[in-house]
């Protein structure tokens, strides 16, 4: 599934890219299927085997000046570069494309754009947008919060207390990203970002209260549009006969879109402050990222003590 070319002319992208359509309006429904961009450069001299017809083509000053210097007898080979399946061509620096290129795009329904941005700025902005739009994605049932800069995904069965835990964390000064439905995207190379659906953004469902708007109640500092996901915490009902990890030596992971995240299973029981446990889990994750693993450090100290005792 690709991104329709017409999206580049809409909303925020229209403001960021500043594109003006010159020709090929009938081709706006074409789709871009890769975030990779191509500047033809030497391809215009006939190196057609290097042309990627599925990529957006960016023409800078070098390409446009070269095309304008061509004689009529040289155009035949150059025209082979402009394959009819190209998704679109964008001319940078506000340059005026040669008339033969405009006519070709019109006949082949290849969208031809012009922008005032330089090639480097344009490539950076288009690539970033396409990477996000084309990124593998999934939807999870849970709550995503930002605790001390650590993206914590809280999952568990319905009614276990995920939203209440998140609300407690927000009341402590941390930030809500999404409640109930978390949209997850995998960005290059292997980083997961979570965000909320536009329909329920900033809202939470709290049993006994109903729907609340976190942004209105706690202010703009209590919410985030999206956040990198760093750890998964699953809330489970406390069962006395079930064994739970008490030392923290096990390194469990939770796979989302092919990416393994650190995973904790936290039992919930009356009187237990789950929000405090989640907060400490985030702080502990920061220590691990910095190279300090408290449980393993204690294990080493105990091993050394036992070795000394044996002597």
C-alpha positions as CSV (number, residue, x, y, z in Angstrom):
1,X,0.0,0.0,0.0
2,X,1.4,3.4,-1.0
3,X,0.9,7.1,-0.5
4,X,-1.2,8.9,-3.1
5,X,0.8,11.7,-4.7
6,X,-2.0,14.1,-4.1
7,X,-1.3,13.9,-0.4
8,X,1.9,16.0,-1.0
9,X,-0.4,18.9,-1.9
10,X,-2.6,18.6,1.2
11,X,-2.6,20.0,4.7
12,X,0.6,20.3,6.6
13,X,2.6,18.7,3.8
14,X,1.5,21.5,1.4
15,X,2.9,24.1,3.8
16,X,6.2,22.2,4.4
17,X,6.9,21.2,0.8
18,X,5.4,24.3,-0.9
19,X,4.6,22.3,-4.1
20,X,2.9,23.9,-7.1
21,X,1.4,21.5,-9.7
22,X,2.6,22.4,-13.3
23,X,1.4,19.4,-15.3
24,X,0.1,15.8,-15.0
25,X,-3.0,16.5,-12.8
26,X,-4.6,13.2,-14.0
27,X,-1.7,11.3,-12.3
28,X,-2.3,12.6,-8.8
29,X,-3.9,9.3,-7.8
30,X,-0.6,7.5,-8.4
31,X,1.0,6.0,-5.3
32,X,4.5,6.3,-3.9
33,X,5.5,2.9,-2.5
34,X,9.0,3.7,-1.1
35,X,10.5,6.5,1.0
36,X,13.7,6.5,-1.1
37,X,14.1,9.5,-3.3
38,X,16.2,9.8,-6.5
39,X,18.0,12.7,-8.2
40,X,18.6,11.6,-11.8
41,X,21.9,13.3,-12.3
42,X,24.0,11.2,-14.7
43,X,21.0,9.1,-15.5
44,X,20.0,11.8,-18.0
45,X,23.1,10.9,-20.0
46,X,21.7,7.4,-20.6
47,X,22.5,5.2,-17.5
48,X,18.9,3.9,-17.5
49,X,19.8,0.7,-15.6
50,X,20.2,2.8,-12.4
51,X,16.8,4.4,-12.8
52,X,14.3,3.5,-10.1
53,X,10.9,4.1,-11.6
54,X,9.1,3.6,-8.2
55,X,10.8,6.6,-6.6
56,X,10.0,10.3,-6.6
57,X,12.4,12.1,-8.9
58,X,14.0,15.4,-7.7
59,X,15.4,17.8,-10.4
60,X,17.8,20.4,-9.1
61,X,19.8,23.1,-10.9
62,X,22.2,20.6,-12.4
63,X,19.5,18.5,-14.0
64,X,17.4,21.4,-15.3
65,X,20.4,23.3,-16.7
66,X,21.5,20.1,-18.5
67,X,18.1,19.5,-20.0
68,X,17.9,23.1,-21.3
69,X,21.3,22.8,-23.1
70,X,20.3,19.7,-25.0
71,X,19.8,19.8,-28.8
72,X,16.8,18.3,-30.6
73,X,18.9,15.3,-31.7
74,X,19.9,14.5,-28.0
75,X,16.4,14.6,-26.6
76,X,15.4,11.1,-27.9
77,X,17.8,9.3,-25.5
78,X,17.0,11.6,-22.6
79,X,13.2,11.1,-23.0
80,X,13.8,7.4,-22.2
81,X,14.5,8.4,-18.6
82,X,11.0,9.6,-18.2
83,X,9.2,6.3,-17.9
84,X,5.4,6.6,-17.8
85,X,5.2,4.8,-14.5
86,X,7.1,7.4,-12.5
87,X,5.1,8.5,-9.5
88,X,6.0,12.2,-9.8
89,X,8.8,14.7,-10.7
90,X,9.6,17.7,-8.5
91,X,11.7,20.6,-9.7
92,X,13.6,22.4,-6.9
93,X,14.8,26.0,-6.4
94,X,11.7,27.4,-8.2
95,X,13.4,26.6,-11.5
96,X,11.4,26.7,-14.7
97,X,11.3,23.2,-16.3
98,X,11.9,23.1,-20.1
99,X,8.8,23.0,-22.2
100,X,9.4,19.5,-23.6
101,X,9.4,18.2,-20.0
102,X,6.1,19.9,-19.2
103,X,4.5,18.5,-22.4
104,X,5.8,15.0,-21.7
105,X,4.4,15.0,-18.2
106,X,1.1,16.3,-19.5
107,X,0.8,13.6,-22.1
108,X,2.0,10.8,-19.8
109,X,0.0,12.1,-16.8
110,X,3.1,12.2,-14.7
111,X,2.6,14.8,-11.9
112,X,5.2,17.6,-12.4
113,X,5.7,20.0,-9.4
114,X,7.8,23.0,-8.6
115,X,9.0,24.2,-5.2
116,X,11.2,27.0,-3.9
117,X,13.1,24.7,-1.6
118,X,16.6,23.5,-2.4
119,X,17.0,19.8,-3.3
120,X,18.6,19.0,0.1
121,X,15.8,20.5,2.1
122,X,13.1,19.0,-0.1
123,X,14.6,15.5,0.0
124,X,14.9,15.6,3.8
125,X,11.3,16.7,4.3
126,X,9.8,14.3,1.7
127,X,11.8,11.4,3.0
128,X,10.8,12.0,6.6
129,X,7.1,12.2,5.6
130,X,7.2,9.1,3.5
131,X,9.1,7.1,6.1
132,X,6.4,7.8,8.6
133,X,3.5,7.2,6.2
134,X,4.9,4.0,4.8
135,X,6.2,2.6,8.2
136,X,4.8,-0.8,9.2
137,X,2.1,-0.2,11.8
138,X,-0.3,-2.0,14.1
139,X,-2.9,-1.1,16.8
140,X,-2.7,-2.3,20.4
141,X,-5.1,-2.2,23.3
142,X,-3.3,-0.5,26.1
143,X,-2.1,2.8,27.5
144,X,1.1,4.7,26.5
145,X,2.6,7.1,29.0
146,X,5.9,9.1,29.1
147,X,7.5,8.6,32.5
148,X,10.8,10.5,32.9
149,X,11.4,10.3,29.1
150,X,10.8,6.6,29.0
151,X,7.9,5.4,26.9
152,X,5.9,2.9,28.9
153,X,3.2,0.8,27.2
154,X,0.8,-0.6,29.9
155,X,-1.2,-3.6,28.7
156,X,-3.5,-6.1,30.4
157,X,-7.1,-7.4,30.4
158,X,-10.0,-5.0,30.3
159,X,-10.8,-3.7,33.8
160,X,-7.4,-4.5,35.3
161,X,-6.7,-0.8,36.0
162,X,-4.5,0.4,33.1
163,X,-6.3,3.8,32.7
164,X,-6.4,4.4,36.5
165,X,-2.6,3.7,36.7
166,X,-2.0,6.1,33.8
167,X,-4.2,8.8,35.5
168,X,-2.2,8.4,38.7
169,X,1.0,8.9,36.7
170,X,-0.4,12.0,35.0
171,X,-1.3,13.4,38.4
172,X,2.3,12.9,39.5
173,X,3.4,15.1,36.6
174,X,4.0,12.6,33.8
175,X,2.5,12.6,30.3
176,X,-0.2,10.7,28.6
177,X,0.3,9.7,24.9
178,X,-2.7,7.5,24.3
179,X,-5.4,5.6,26.3
180,X,-7.2,2.5,25.2
181,X,-6.0,2.4,21.6
182,X,-2.3,2.9,20.8
183,X,-1.2,3.2,17.2
184,X,2.3,1.8,16.8
185,X,4.7,2.5,13.9
186,X,8.1,1.0,13.4
187,X,10.5,3.6,12.1
188,X,14.0,2.9,10.7
189,X,16.1,1.2,11.7
190,X,14.0,-0.6,14.4
191,X,12.4,2.0,16.7
192,X,8.8,1.9,17.8
193,X,6.7,5.0,18.1
194,X,3.2,5.1,19.7
195,X,0.5,7.7,19.2
196,X,-3.2,8.1,19.7
197,X,-6.1,8.0,17.3
198,X,-7.3,11.5,16.3
199,X,-10.8,10.7,17.6
200,X,-9.8,9.9,21.2
201,X,-6.7,12.1,21.5
202,X,-6.1,13.5,25.0
203,X,-9.1,11.5,26.4
204,X,-9.3,8.8,29.0
205,X,-12.1,6.5,30.2
206,X,-12.1,6.1,34.0
207,X,-14.7,3.8,35.5
208,X,-17.0,5.7,37.8
209,X,-16.1,9.1,36.2
210,X,-16.6,8.4,32.5
211,X,-14.7,10.2,29.8
212,X,-12.2,12.9,30.8
213,X,-10.0,15.3,28.8
214,X,-6.5,15.2,30.2
215,X,-5.4,18.2,28.3
216,X,-8.2,20.3,29.7
217,X,-7.8,19.0,33.3
218,X,-4.0,19.1,33.6
219,X,-2.8,21.4,30.8
220,X,-0.6,21.0,27.7
221,X,2.3,19.6,29.7
222,X,0.3,16.5,30.6
223,X,0.1,15.2,27.1
224,X,2.3,14.1,24.2
225,X,1.4,13.6,20.5
226,X,3.7,10.6,20.2
227,X,6.5,8.9,22.0
228,X,9.2,6.3,21.4
229,X,8.3,3.0,23.2
230,X,11.0,1.7,25.5
231,X,9.3,-0.8,27.9
232,X,6.1,-2.9,28.1
233,X,4.4,-3.5,31.5
234,X,1.6,-6.0,31.6
235,X,-0.8,-5.8,34.6
236,X,-2.2,-9.1,35.7
237,X,-4.5,-10.2,38.5
238,X,-2.6,-11.4,41.6
239,X,-2.9,-15.1,42.1
240,X,-1.3,-16.6,45.2
241,X,-0.4,-19.9,43.5
242,X,1.4,-18.1,40.6
243,X,5.1,-17.6,40.7
244,X,6.3,-14.0,39.9
245,X,9.8,-12.8,39.2
246,X,11.1,-11.5,42.6
247,X,14.7,-10.8,41.7
248,X,14.6,-9.1,38.4
249,X,17.3,-11.2,36.9
250,X,15.2,-12.5,34.0
251,X,15.4,-10.4,30.8
252,X,12.0,-10.9,29.2
253,X,10.9,-9.3,26.0
254,X,7.7,-8.4,24.2
255,X,7.7,-8.4,20.4
256,X,5.9,-5.7,18.5
257,X,6.3,-5.5,14.7
258,X,9.5,-7.5,14.9
259,X,11.1,-5.3,17.6
260,X,11.8,-6.8,21.1
261,X,11.1,-4.5,24.0
262,X,11.9,-5.1,27.7
263,X,8.8,-6.7,29.3
264,X,7.6,-6.7,32.9
265,X,4.7,-8.7,34.4
266,X,3.2,-6.8,37.4
267,X,0.6,-8.5,39.6
268,X,-2.2,-6.2,40.7
269,X,-3.8,-6.5,44.2
270,X,-5.8,-4.2,46.5
271,X,-3.6,-1.7,48.3
272,X,-0.7,-2.1,45.9
273,X,0.4,1.1,44.2
274,X,0.8,0.1,40.6
275,X,1.6,3.6,39.5
276,X,4.6,3.7,41.8
277,X,5.8,0.3,40.5
278,X,5.5,1.6,36.9
279,X,7.4,4.8,37.8
280,X,10.2,2.7,39.4
281,X,10.3,0.4,36.4
282,X,10.9,3.5,34.2
283,X,13.7,4.7,36.5
284,X,15.2,1.3,36.6
285,X,15.1,1.2,32.8
286,X,17.1,4.4,32.6
287,X,19.7,2.8,34.9
288,X,19.9,-0.2,32.5
289,X,20.3,2.0,29.5
290,X,23.2,3.7,31.3
291,X,24.8,0.3,31.9
292,X,23.8,-0.3,35.5
293,X,21.7,-3.4,36.3
294,X,20.8,-3.3,40.1
295,X,19.7,-7.0,40.3
296,X,22.8,-8.3,38.5
297,X,25.1,-6.0,40.5
298,X,23.7,-7.5,43.7
299,X,24.0,-11.0,42.3
300,X,27.7,-10.4,41.6
301,X,28.2,-9.0,45.1
302,X,26.6,-12.1,46.6
303,X,28.7,-14.4,44.5
304,X,31.9,-12.6,45.6
305,X,30.7,-12.8,49.2
306,X,30.1,-16.5,48.9
307,X,33.5,-17.1,47.4
308,X,35.1,-15.2,50.3
309,X,33.1,-17.3,52.7
310,X,34.3,-20.6,51.2
311,X,37.9,-19.5,51.6
